[in-house]
């Protein structure tokens, strides 16, 4: 696949991440280079501590690299301040995590409408768009339920609806099935691939599930803070 500059959607260039530990530093990422093209689906695998989630968080601008740069369509995201990064994330990126991070005091509908409200949409329009996405994910009977009233699989589907409600360009998922039983894990996996097709997403997934990872057209294997293959 050609990777001309105009075809690169997301790029990590020399990304390093380290944390102070007493008199030394813990090196989590060691000069990672990665290019992702529009519409790609890739899985990131490796042992615990390999740096998978750290890399995903930096690509998604949830964390900043110690050294190196991250580009989205040629824009250097590491130069943006926190407010500009937050606006960029809300507009262009969606996130699904192992734990759903839903707000317990709000209904499924209100949780999914939240990114739209943050973006400035009026309450009625935000709720209408949220309902449309929840119905697409088979949750039309759960719109007014709070997270504590939903099963684990339903909670994760609500979090996926929240992730895509603003029609992001990139969907990041960090161990999205790690907290689910086999049946619900399979459902969420199928849903991720389906959403990629219907919403034309670029999909980047960190997973320990090697069978799941093998279904992706591209696998990135990490070891000791570097991309091994």
C-alpha positions in Angstrom: 0.0 0.0 0.0 1.3 3.4 -1.0 1.8 5.8 1.9 2.2 9.1 0.2 1.9 12.1 2.5 -1.6 12.9 1.3 -2.6 9.3 2.2 -1.4 9.3 5.7 -4.2 9.8 8.2 -2.3 9.4 11.5 1.4 9.3 12.1 3.7 8.8 15.1 7.2 9.9 14.5 10.0 9.1 17.0 7.5 8.8 19.9 9.1 8.3 23.3 7.3 8.1 26.6 9.1 7.9 29.9 8.2 8.5 33.6 10.5 9.5 36.4 11.3 6.7 38.9 13.5 8.0 41.7 16.9 8.8 40.2 16.1 7.1 36.9 13.3 7.0 34.3 11.0 4.2 33.2 11.0 4.0 29.4 7.6 2.9 28.2 7.9 3.8 24.5 11.3 4.0 22.8 11.1 6.0 19.5 8.0 4.5 17.9 7.2 5.2 14.3 3.8 4.3 12.9 1.7 5.4 9.9 -2.0 4.7 9.5 -3.9 5.3 6.3 -7.6 6.3 6.0 -10.0 3.4 6.5 -7.4 1.0 7.8 -8.2 -1.5 10.6 -5.3 -2.5 12.7 -4.8 -4.3 16.0 -1.9 -3.6 18.4 -0.7 -6.7 20.3 2.0 -7.6 22.7 2.7 -8.7 26.3 1.6 -6.6 29.3 3.9 -3.7 29.7 4.9 -3.6 26.0 3.5 -0.1 25.6 0.3 -0.9 23.6 -2.1 1.2 25.6 0.4 4.1 26.1 0.9 4.2 22.3 -2.9 4.2 21.7 -3.4 7.0 24.3 -0.7 9.1 22.6 -2.1 8.5 19.1 -5.5 9.6 20.5 -4.0 12.7 22.2 -5.2 11.5 25.6 -1.5 11.7 26.7 1.5 13.6 25.3 4.8 12.0 24.3 8.0 12.8 26.2 9.7 13.2 22.8 8.5 12.8 19.2 5.5 14.0 17.4 2.0 12.9 16.4 0.4 14.1 13.2 -3.2 13.9 12.0 -3.6 14.7 8.3 -0.2 16.5 8.5 -1.2 18.6 11.5 1.3 18.4 14.4 -1.0 17.6 17.3 1.8 17.9 19.8 1.9 21.7 19.2 -1.8 22.2 20.3 -2.7 23.3 23.8 -5.0 21.2 25.9 -8.2 23.0 24.9 -7.4 22.7 21.2 -6.6 19.0 21.7 -9.8 18.4 23.5 -11.8 20.0 20.7 -9.8 18.0 18.1 -10.6 14.7 20.0 -14.3 15.5 20.3 -14.5 16.3 16.6 -12.3 13.6 15.0 -11.8 10.7 17.4 -13.9 8.2 19.3 -12.8 6.0 22.2 -14.0 2.7 23.7 -12.2 1.3 26.7 -12.2 -2.0 28.7 -14.3 -0.2 31.3 -17.2 1.8 29.9 -16.7 5.0 31.9 -20.4 5.8 31.6 -21.8 8.4 34.0 -24.0 6.6 36.5 -26.5 9.4 37.2 -27.4 9.7 33.5 -29.5 7.5 31.2 -28.0 5.7 28.2 -29.5 8.4 26.0 -28.0 11.2 28.1 -24.6 9.6 28.2 -24.5 9.2 24.4 -25.8 12.8 23.9 -22.9 14.2 26.1 -20.3 14.7 23.3 -22.9 16.5 21.2 -23.8 18.8 24.0 -20.1 19.5 24.7 -19.8 20.4 21.0 -22.6 23.0 21.4 -25.6 21.1 20.0 -29.0 22.0 21.5 -30.4 19.4 24.0 -33.3 18.2 21.7 -31.1 17.7 18.6 -28.4 16.0 20.7 -30.9 13.6 22.2 -32.4 12.9 18.8 -29.0 12.0 17.3 -28.1 9.9 20.4 -31.3 8.0 20.1 -30.7 7.3 16.4 -27.3 5.8 17.2 -28.5 3.7 20.1 -31.3 2.3 18.0 -28.6 1.3 15.4 -26.8 -0.6 18.1 -30.0 -2.5 19.1 -30.6 -0.5 22.4 -34.0 1.0 21.6 -35.4 -0.7 24.7 -32.7 0.7 27.0 -32.8 4.5 26.2 -33.9 5.6 29.6 -32.0 3.0 31.6 -29.0 4.0 33.8 -25.7 2.1 33.5 -26.5 0.1 36.7 -29.6 -1.2 35.0 -27.7 -2.5 32.0 -25.7 -5.7 31.4 -22.0 -5.5 30.7 -22.5 -6.0 27.0 -25.2 -3.3 26.9 -23.0 -0.9 28.8 -20.2 -1.4 26.3 -22.6 -0.9 23.4 -23.7 2.4 25.0 -20.1 3.4 25.3 -19.6 2.6 21.6 -22.6 4.7 20.7 -21.1 7.5 22.6 -17.8 7.0 20.8 -19.4 7.3 17.3 -22.2 9.8 17.8 -20.2 12.7 16.4 -19.1 10.6 13.4 -15.4 10.6 14.2 -12.8 9.7 11.6 -10.9 7.4 13.9 -12.2 4.9 16.5 -9.7 3.8 19.1 -10.5 0.8 21.3 -8.4 -0.3 24.3 -9.2 -3.9 25.3 -12.8 -3.4 24.4 -13.8 -7.0 25.2 -11.4 -7.5 28.1 -14.1 -7.2 30.7 -16.8 -9.3 28.9 -17.9 -12.9 28.8 -17.3 -14.9 25.5 -20.8 -14.3 24.1 -20.7 -10.5 24.7 -17.1 -10.2 23.6 -18.0 -11.8 20.3 -20.9 -9.4 19.9 -18.8 -6.4 20.5 -16.1 -7.6 18.1 -18.6 -8.0 15.3 -20.1 -4.6 16.1 -16.7 -2.9 15.8 -16.1 -4.4 12.3 -19.7 -3.5 11.3 -19.3 0.1 12.6 -16.1 0.4 10.6 -17.9 -0.4 7.4 -21.1 1.6 8.0 -19.4 4.7 9.4 -16.2 4.4 7.2 -14.0 4.5 10.3 -10.3 4.0 10.7 -10.1 1.4 13.5 -7.2 1.0 15.9 -7.6 -1.6 18.6 -5.4 -2.8 21.4 -6.2 -6.3 22.5 -4.8 -9.4 24.3 -7.1 -11.6 22.3 -4.9 -13.0 19.6 -7.9 -14.6 17.7 -9.6 -11.2 17.6 -6.3 -9.5 16.6 -5.8 -11.9 13.7 -9.0 -10.8 12.1 -7.6 -7.4 11.4 -6.0 -6.8 8.0 -2.9 -5.3 9.7 -1.4 -6.3 13.1 1.2 -4.3 14.9 3.2 -6.3 17.5 5.0 -4.4 20.3 7.7 -5.5 22.6 9.6 -3.5 25.3 8.3 -0.2 24.0 9.1 -0.6 20.3 7.2 -2.0 17.3 8.6 -5.4 16.7 6.6 -6.2 13.5 
